[in-house]
């Protein structure tokens, strides 16, 4: 009876194993072509994709690592577990994938033919620049992340974040109010 119970527990743990990578066996690297690669447990994956499982709430935890065919290799439980050189490679890839400048000002909002056109002033790396973008289906693509933060997803797949609605200037907030759900 004890053996059957052990087998059941073993089968259950195998069934719910989410494939956490053993980072002692992992080596992330940059290829000659500038892609991120991974050597793991005797395999060499010359091009990998990194995705955040919980990008908004826990951006540095549960990072999915997939090969060039989008087959998951495993999951990094926490970026804090990586050595410094490995952390820098992984973070550079994630920052590239999840490029997300902050909105400093909303200069104009126009609603036309099912699209909302926004003229934004963005900040990235202490630089300000203007960006025009279009949003379709605002109920899905302009959404509150929590009580203060707002995310805007444009038709090109870009993301923009307003870190604090209470700190946004009054004109910008007034322009956005009809789209805040």
JORASUL-V84945 format. One record per residue. N is the residue number from 1. RES is the residue in one letter. SS is DSSP state (H for helix, E for strand, - for the rest). OMEGA is omega in whole degrees, 0 to 359 (* if undefined). NEAR is the number of other ideal C-beta (glycine too) atoms within 8 Angstrom. Layout:
{{N/RES/SS/OMEGA/NEAR} {N/RES/SS/OMEGA/NEAR}}
This chain:
{{1/X/-/181/4} {2/X/H/179/5} {3/X/H/178/6} {4/X/H/179/7} {5/X/H/179/8} {6/X/H/178/8} {7/X/H/179/8} {8/X/H/179/8} {9/X/H/179/8} {10/X/H/179/8} {11/X/H/179/8} {12/X/H/180/8} {13/X/H/176/8} {14/X/H/182/7} {15/X/H/182/6} {16/X/-/177/6} {17/X/-/182/6} {18/X/-/172/5} {19/X/-/177/8} {20/X/E/179/8} {21/X/-/171/13} {22/X/-/187/7} {23/X/H/173/9} {24/X/H/181/4} {25/X/H/186/7} {26/X/E/173/11} {27/X/E/176/7} {28/X/E/181/10} {29/X/E/177/9} {30/X/E/181/7} {31/X/-/177/10} {32/X/-/179/3} {33/X/-/178/4} {34/X/-/179/5} {35/X/-/176/9} {36/X/E/179/14} {37/X/E/180/13} {38/X/E/168/13} {39/X/E/184/9} {40/X/E/173/12} {41/X/-/177/5} {42/X/-/179/3} {43/X/E/175/6} {44/X/E/178/6} {45/X/E/188/12} {46/X/-/176/7} {47/X/-/181/10} {48/X/-/176/13} {49/X/E/177/10} {50/X/E/179/13} {51/X/E/176/8} {52/X/E/178/12} {53/X/-/181/10} {54/X/-/191/9} {55/X/-/184/7} {56/X/-/186/6} {57/X/-/183/5} {58/X/-/187/8} {59/X/-/182/10} {60/X/-/181/7} {61/X/E/177/10} {62/X/E/179/11} {63/X/E/179/14} {64/X/E/178/10} {65/X/E/181/13} {66/X/E/178/12} {67/X/-/184/10} {68/X/-/177/8} {69/X/-/178/5} {70/X/-/175/7} {71/X/-/184/6} {72/X/E/176/9} {73/X/E/180/12} {74/X/E/184/9} {75/X/E/171/13} {76/X/E/182/14} {77/X/E/181/8} {78/X/E/179/8} {79/X/H/179/11} {80/X/H/179/5} {81/X/H/181/7} {82/X/-/171/11} {83/X/-/186/5} {84/X/H/181/6} {85/X/H/179/6} {86/X/H/178/12} {87/X/H/182/10} {88/X/H/179/8} {89/X/H/182/12} {90/X/H/181/15} {91/X/H/179/9} {92/X/H/179/9} {93/X/H/180/10} {94/X/H/179/12} {95/X/H/177/8} {96/X/H/181/7} {97/X/H/184/9} {98/X/-/177/10} {99/X/-/187/8} {100/X/E/179/7} {101/X/E/179/10} {102/X/E/179/11} {103/X/E/178/15} {104/X/E/183/7} {105/X/E/173/9} {106/X/E/185/15} {107/X/E/178/8} {108/X/E/177/8} {109/X/E/179/12} {110/X/E/180/6} {111/X/E/182/6} {112/X/E/173/6} {113/X/-/177/3} {114/X/-/178/4} {115/X/E/172/10} {116/X/E/180/12} {117/X/E/183/13} {118/X/E/169/13} {119/X/E/186/10} {120/X/E/167/14} {121/X/E/185/12} {122/X/E/176/13} {123/X/E/176/10} {124/X/E/180/7} {125/X/-/178/3} {126/X/-/176/3} {127/X/E/176/6} {128/X/E/175/6} {129/X/E/179/7} {130/X/E/179/8} {131/X/E/172/10} {132/X/E/179/8} {133/X/E/179/13} {134/X/E/180/10} {135/X/E/175/15} {136/X/E/180/9} {137/X/-/185/6} {138/X/H/181/9} {139/X/H/177/7} {140/X/H/191/6} {141/X/H/167/11} {142/X/E/187/14} {143/X/E/178/9} {144/X/E/176/8} {145/X/-/174/8} {146/X/-/184/5} {147/X/-/186/4} {148/X/-/189/7} {149/X/-/180/12} {150/X/E/177/12} {151/X/E/177/12} {152/X/E/179/15} {153/X/E/182/11} {154/X/-/184/13} {155/X/-/179/8} {156/X/-/179/5} {157/X/-/178/6} {158/X/-/180/8} {159/X/E/177/11} {160/X/E/183/16} {161/X/E/166/13} {162/X/E/186/13} {163/X/-/182/7} {164/X/-/178/8} {165/X/H/181/10} {166/X/H/179/5} {167/X/H/178/5} {168/X/-/180/12} {169/X/-/187/6} {170/X/H/180/5} {171/X/H/179/7} {172/X/H/180/12} {173/X/H/179/11} {174/X/H/179/7} {175/X/H/182/9} {176/X/H/187/14} {177/X/H/181/7} {178/X/H/185/5} {179/X/H/181/9} {180/X/-/181/9} {181/X/-/*/6}}
